[in-house]
């Protein structure tokens, strides 16, 4: 008698067999989805392509077999404009894999091919997380990133706080261009702060960095005698006690609030 003992992921047929001494016999093995043979032994036999063939049977013996998850390699690359990690991984059948992508400035993901994936998710500035769907075979993931077309237009808006104007009040430029804004504070006012679009201030001229996406320039004008309060909550409280509107400066002698200490 030849009996069998196999793990749950294996179906063996027949489960046992009576054979004459001095002969051999065979068993058919099939595996649950995502599994493959890990080991097979017993009765002096060997396994090949779904069939286990015993050696010459001279006494009762047992054919044993176990299965394991199928494993395969997944590679990942970005031909230009960024990096991806990991670049190679060993994955088990049915598992998902998460990649971290970091793009160079202004590059955008255009396509992802080679492996089944979900939509890339923004995880930081120029950073993305890319997760595969359940993987069932080896694959080579390729992320295609590119710069915007040189004729693509981007909007540069301006937000003005306080008393003053900016020229031009807004701009629309091609990829790779710079924009220079002229800051014009009203009488008895001055530029307190200007930021946005990776620009630099030179006198009353604010020049953006290279434009590769929509962005906004923030300009704040203040009265020459105003006292700037860095804490917005405290500034709001002071304006309440001084009965000042948002566009009125907080000065040292406003409503006598600061007084002379007497």
HELIX and SHEET records of a PDB file:
HELIX    1   1 UNK A  232  UNK A  242  1                                  11    
HELIX    2   2 UNK A  254  UNK A  256  5                                   3    
SHEET    1   A 4 UNK A  16  UNK A  17  0                                        
SHEET    2   A 4 UNK A   2  UNK A   6 -1                                        
SHEET    3   A 4 UNK A  61  UNK A  69  1                                        
SHEET    4   A 4 UNK A  35  UNK A  41 -1                                        
SHEET    1   B 4 UNK A  10  UNK A  13  0                                        
SHEET    2   B 4 UNK A  26  UNK A  31 -1                                        
SHEET    3   B 4 UNK A  51  UNK A  53 -1                                        
SHEET    4   B 4 UNK A  46  UNK A  48 -1                                        
SHEET    1   C 4 UNK A  88  UNK A  92  0                                        
SHEET    2   C 4 UNK A  71  UNK A  78 -1                                        
SHEET    3   C 4 UNK A 139  UNK A 146  1                                        
SHEET    4   C 4 UNK A 108  UNK A 113 -1                                        
SHEET    1   D 4 UNK A  82  UNK A  85  0                                        
SHEET    2   D 4 UNK A  98  UNK A 103 -1                                        
SHEET    3   D 4 UNK A 127  UNK A 131 -1                                        
SHEET    4   D 4 UNK A 121  UNK A 124 -1                                        
SHEET    1   E 4 UNK A 170  UNK A 174  0                                        
SHEET    2   E 4 UNK A 153  UNK A 161 -1                                        
SHEET    3   E 4 UNK A 215  UNK A 223  1                                        
SHEET    4   E 4 UNK A 189  UNK A 195 -1                                        
SHEET    1   F 4 UNK A 164  UNK A 167  0                                        
SHEET    2   F 4 UNK A 180  UNK A 185 -1                                        
SHEET    3   F 4 UNK A 205  UNK A 207 -1                                        
SHEET    4   F 4 UNK A 200  UNK A 202 -1                                        
END                                                                             
